[in-house]
Amino acid sequence: SPSLAELSAGKGMRFGTAINTGTGSTFNDNNYLNLVREECNVAVAENDLKWQAIRPSPDMFTFTGGDALVNFAQTENIGFRGHTLLWEDETRYPSWFDTYDFGADPAMEAERLLTEHISTVGARYQGQIDSWDVVNEAVNPGNGAYRSSPFSRNLGSMEAVLDIAFQTARDTLPNTQLVYNDFMSWGTGNAHRDGVLTLLEGMITRGAPIDALGVQSHIFAGTGNFGGIDEAAWRSFLNDVTSLGLDLVITEFDINDQNLPADIATRDGLIADYTTAYLGLMLEYSQLRDVLCWGLVHRYSWMQNFQPRSDGLQKRSTPFDDSYQPTPMYDAIAAAF
Ligand code: XIL
């Protein structure tokens, strides 16, 4: 049967997954890499390109992990997405930020550090990374306001961070898709989505160079038809985003089965149902470019640590089980294409 790479390509899209270096990671598991080779025409760095991985100190870059992943994609002749040039959740910056001296002109130093980072990392992978998450999670999920970050505090506003970051990325990488990436808080009211919309509208109005919204798609299963989200509200959000002229990318798809029944057949069936409903809706949008899962095999999935099940059972958030066999979620993804 055709692979997910072939099926997605048939729709002019790409299917892919996050990959990761380090001890016990997906990159050291050749069975996992074989799944990537067979099923994917794009991959994304799960952690290796984040500030905490790449900037051990203010004057140092560590490209080892990122280079390994990007070289793998080149060798396999598949696309690669960069994640992420900025993660505006302040707990995600290296600890040296806590005591960093921004000097007599903090705005100027913040702009220097920001543009240096984006132009250096961007240029390193010029022609090898075709899509970058330029900014990740700049909106407070609770109230939709901008988050506070070391950069927004020193530059005076999150708008300044967004504009400088995207303009630097465009100047460095004129042919790369530039993405704002967020999780949009499924099922907890409209504040988070309204905040993301305000962010995007502001960027378009100010002429900041952005190409797409990255829809993380960590789908919380167990409440309501779309994991608790109001389907009409979700469609209205997507309509507003695409009306701005932006493309959509599913950047981090998985199913959070924290509250689904323990029985595996029942659970896998429900996970497949959520997948069918969600991807069916998303694929109605011709602006949808790529679908990437945040991992392919259960035991490597971040979902094992994020909101674990109270019964201690392994979560089944990804399309392959620990024996590298496709689950019903896999079939649902294939059918959606
Ligand atoms: C997660 C990784 O999967 C974990 O390994 C890491 O410990 C923390 O980050 N939204 C994002 C991703 O944008 O960067 C996060 O990835 C998952 C949620």
Residues whose N, C-alpha, C, O or C-beta is under 5 A from the ligand:
A	BS01	XIL	E46 W302
